[in-house]
Amino acid sequence: MKARITIRRAKPSDARTISNVGKSLKVVGEITNEHTSRGFLRGDVRAESYLEAIKYSGYFLVAVEKGKVVGFVMGYPTSYTKPHNYLQAYVLNHYSKPESIFIDQVGVLRSSQGRSIGKKLYETIFKKAKGMKVVAGSWASPYNRATELFHLKMGFRKVARPRGVTNGRKTAAFIWVNDNGT
Ligand SMILES: CC(C)(COP(=O)(O)OP(=O)(O)OC[C@H]1O[C@@H](n2cnc3c(N)ncnc32)[C@H](O)[C@@H]1OP(=O)(O)O)[C@@H](O)C(=O)NCCC(=O)NCCS
């Protein structure tokens, strides 16, 4: 029988396990075809950063299976966004008024992907956002095809392609918006 997935609000005590999921998905070096087709994270995956967002926001959710965190969505109100990179700065500048929900990261353990866990996480965010726009970012260069296809399936539209420099390299991003009934 298929184990049940529960979606719940993240607790401060989840920060370390969320960080382990984030670390397993993070790619620092070159992006291979495998990374492009299955997705990857580039951002901050430290437990202390997750802890801060968990304490602040009711839009940080985890997916739990048999007591184990197998996925998470790190969302928070856009006005809380810290512009550590140009993607975050774009979201802060364009989507804080009116307040929206910014999805900073979404991740599902490799071994649990393709089982609608990402979808369940987003469906719960849409319910909680109650008419607010939901805004997400993804990398265009290096390209994250998995997250592009995932966000299209989740009803997002691509609204912008900001460019900038991250870790000394020229990169580009996509900004995605789901109007969520607004
Ligand atoms: C992107 C990610 C969160 C998707 O999570 P998931 O639980 O595997 O996705 P789901 O099973 O809920 O898929 C939902 C829909 O998106 C589509 N989708 C998800 N991942 C896909 C992929 N890699 N390629 C093509 N389509 C994909 C599915 O086909 C599904 O569509 P369907 O409902 O018509 O079947 C997951 O692959 C992941 O964590 N990747 C690594 C980290 C990452 O890239 N995060 C995003 C950047 S912040």
The ligand as an ORCA input file, in Angstrom:
! r2SCAN-3c Opt
* xyz 0 1
  C      10.494     20.277     -9.160
  C      10.082     19.332     -8.026
  C       9.803     20.128     -6.758
  C       8.765     18.610     -8.460
  O       8.308     17.824     -7.368
  P       7.578     16.417     -7.596
  O       6.951     16.000     -6.324
  O       8.526     15.464     -8.239
  O       6.454     16.834     -8.677
  P       4.980     16.206     -8.813
  O       5.075     14.729     -8.835
  O       4.071     16.825     -7.815
  O       4.599     16.724    -10.268
  C       3.538     17.676    -10.522
  C       3.436     17.869    -12.035
  O       4.652     18.471    -12.523
  C       5.260     17.654    -13.528
  N       6.708     17.538    -13.250
  C       7.300     17.484    -12.035
  N       8.629     17.290    -12.178
  C       8.862     17.210    -13.496
  C      10.029     16.978    -14.259
  N      11.219     16.798    -13.677
  N       9.925     16.932    -15.610
  C       8.706     17.098    -16.217
  N       7.561     17.318    -15.533
  C       7.633     17.360    -14.194
  C       4.663     16.276    -13.344
  O       4.597     15.586    -14.556
  C       3.297     16.522    -12.764
  O       2.340     16.706    -13.786
  P       0.981     15.803    -13.778
  O       0.226     16.242    -12.532
  O       0.310     16.173    -15.050
  O       1.444     14.396    -13.699
  C      11.156     18.232     -7.778
  O      11.491     17.630     -9.014
  C      12.436     18.748     -7.135
  O      12.521     18.873     -5.913
  N      13.483     19.021     -7.947
  C      14.779     19.460     -7.409
  C      14.723     20.857     -6.803
  C      14.149     21.871     -7.751
  O      14.456     21.920     -8.953
  N      13.300     22.755     -7.202
  C      12.736     23.865     -7.926
  C      13.655     25.039     -7.925
  S      13.336     26.147     -6.564
*
